[in-house]
Amino acid sequence: MRRLRGGFVLVLLLLPIIAFSETVFVTKTGHKYHTESCKYLRTSKIQIEISEAQRLGFGPCSVCIDNSLNTGWLETNVVMFFGGHSSKTLLVYSVVSVIIVFIVLFIKRRNNKHRISKLDSEGRLSELEQRFLITMLYEKQVFDTYSLNDFLGLKGKSMDAQRKYRARFIKSLNDKLYRLHNTKEPILRIPSSDDKRIICYSINKDYMDILIKAYNPQLSEI
């Protein structure tokens, strides 16, 4: 997901270069194509697409377009863009690109927050959340990172996706239990004594009786 986001941002930043870099200029008598600011365009200046100029046999100007950079499509377009536009125009393009990127990221982040808020605002515990509580309350099971992954069905997902889903699941459950039973942190996250990188999940003993009464498995609908 991060790679896709990074690629999208890169496309947005390069969009002005791609969109405005295909035009070059030739003269009536010359055999080279130039950027708009080239000194050899003082006598005549004919606008033409770079692909058409190359098809007609025009070559790059050795003054305004460095031959050493003319090794590929991207290099040619970058040179043409920065050589053929004023600093004011470049500044406008850059500012617009940055604004677009920030708008896209802002909308994406707001949508993510909206989804999490919607999850947290659900009044009742889901069936999965009830099973999780009952397993710890009555089967005396303490979940760790790996067993919680298995319980939530996260096998096959990336480590980052697993971490985010676990954190969202526990946060949502803690928030719901706080609203339902006034428990500030009923589900604790504690580093394992054997490996500090592994997180263990257990019920706060201060709220054990409250939760046992509330989620007696004999009265549960699941």
ChimeraX attribute file (.defattr): number of C-alpha atoms within 10 A of each C-alpha:
attribute: neighborCount
match mode: 1-to-1
recipient: residues
	/A:1	7
	/A:2	7
	/A:3	8
	/A:4	9
	/A:5	12
	/A:6	11
	/A:7	12
	/A:8	14
	/A:9	19
	/A:10	13
	/A:11	15
	/A:12	17
	/A:13	19
	/A:14	15
	/A:15	14
	/A:16	17
	/A:17	20
	/A:18	15
	/A:19	11
	/A:20	14
	/A:21	23
	/A:22	17
	/A:23	21
	/A:24	23
	/A:25	21
	/A:26	26
	/A:27	17
	/A:28	10
	/A:29	8
	/A:30	13
	/A:31	15
	/A:32	18
	/A:33	30
	/A:34	30
	/A:35	26
	/A:36	22
	/A:37	14
	/A:38	17
	/A:39	11
	/A:40	19
	/A:41	18
	/A:42	9
	/A:43	9
	/A:44	12
	/A:45	17
	/A:46	13
	/A:47	15
	/A:48	14
	/A:49	15
	/A:50	23
	/A:51	12
	/A:52	13
	/A:53	20
	/A:54	13
	/A:55	10
	/A:56	10
	/A:57	10
	/A:58	17
	/A:59	18
	/A:60	21
	/A:61	18
	/A:62	12
	/A:63	12
	/A:64	19
	/A:65	20
	/A:66	14
	/A:67	13
	/A:68	8
	/A:69	13
	/A:70	15
	/A:71	10
	/A:72	8
	/A:73	9
	/A:74	14
	/A:75	13
	/A:76	19
	/A:77	20
	/A:78	19
	/A:79	18
	/A:80	24
	/A:81	23
	/A:82	15
	/A:83	18
	/A:84	23
	/A:85	15
	/A:86	12
	/A:87	11
	/A:88	9
	/A:89	12
	/A:90	16
	/A:91	11
	/A:92	11
	/A:93	16
	/A:94	15
	/A:95	13
	/A:96	15
	/A:97	20
	/A:98	13
	/A:99	10
	/A:100	15
	/A:101	17
	/A:102	13
	/A:103	12
	/A:104	13
	/A:105	13
	/A:106	12
	/A:107	11
	/A:108	12
	/A:109	12
	/A:110	11
	/A:111	12
	/A:112	12
	/A:113	12
	/A:114	12
	/A:115	12
	/A:116	15
	/A:117	12
	/A:118	11
	/A:119	16
	/A:120	19
	/A:121	13
	/A:122	12
	/A:123	12
	/A:124	14
	/A:125	16
	/A:126	11
	/A:127	11
	/A:128	13
	/A:129	16
	/A:130	17
	/A:131	17
	/A:132	17
	/A:133	21
	/A:134	19
	/A:135	15
	/A:136	15
	/A:137	20
	/A:138	12
	/A:139	9
	/A:140	11
	/A:141	16
	/A:142	14
	/A:143	19
	/A:144	18
	/A:145	18
	/A:146	15
	/A:147	14
	/A:148	18
	/A:149	18
	/A:150	12
	/A:151	13
	/A:152	16
	/A:153	11
	/A:154	17
	/A:155	12
	/A:156	9
	/A:157	11
	/A:158	9
	/A:159	11
	/A:160	9
	/A:161	13
	/A:162	20
	/A:163	15
	/A:164	10
	/A:165	15
	/A:166	17
	/A:167	13
	/A:168	15
	/A:169	17
	/A:170	17
	/A:171	17
	/A:172	21
	/A:173	23
	/A:174	19
	/A:175	19
	/A:176	20
	/A:177	20
	/A:178	14
	/A:179	13
	/A:180	13
	/A:181	13
	/A:182	13
	/A:183	18
	/A:184	13
	/A:185	17
	/A:186	23
	/A:187	19
	/A:188	15
	/A:189	19
	/A:190	13
	/A:191	15
	/A:192	14
	/A:193	10
	/A:194	7
	/A:195	8
	/A:196	10
	/A:197	10
	/A:198	14
	/A:199	18
	/A:200	19
	/A:201	20
	/A:202	19
	/A:203	19
	/A:204	15
	/A:205	12
	/A:206	11
	/A:207	16
	/A:208	13
	/A:209	11
	/A:210	14
	/A:211	20
	/A:212	14
	/A:213	10
	/A:214	13
	/A:215	18
	/A:216	12
	/A:217	17
	/A:218	7
	/A:219	9
	/A:220	12
	/A:221	8
	/A:222	9
